[in-house]
Amino acid sequence: ESHLLRSKTHDSADDYQRTTVYISHEFGHQWFGNLVTPAWWDYIWIGESFAAYFQYHTADVVQPTWKLKEQFVIDVVQEAFRKEERHGAHPLNYKIQYSGQYPPFHIMYEK
């Protein structure tokens, strides 16, 4: 909620950019994750990866002067490489063995 409410007198351009990206991410989920949904959690990366990409793509369409598609490479792609270097690589498909088990989200969004 705090990322959605903005004040022109108190918030920075970075705050507005972050809000735009968050909203764009959730718009991405309306298609990739809601309408186009894998049958099981093994493929959760599909919805998250598309939403992560489209958060930058959509925000770039709305505010082209921010050049968010260029930031995508640094913020998302390079961050995925750094996390895999730190935590080790893992496959995109993650086999869920039991109810309540979750895939490793620390890389899921970027990868």
Secondary structure, DSSP 4 states (H G I P E B T S, - for coil): -TTT---TTT--HHHHHHHHHHHHHHHHHHHBTTTB--SSGGGHHHHHHHHHHHHHHHHHHH-GGG-HHHHHIIIIIIHHHHHHHHH----SS----STT----HHHHTT-
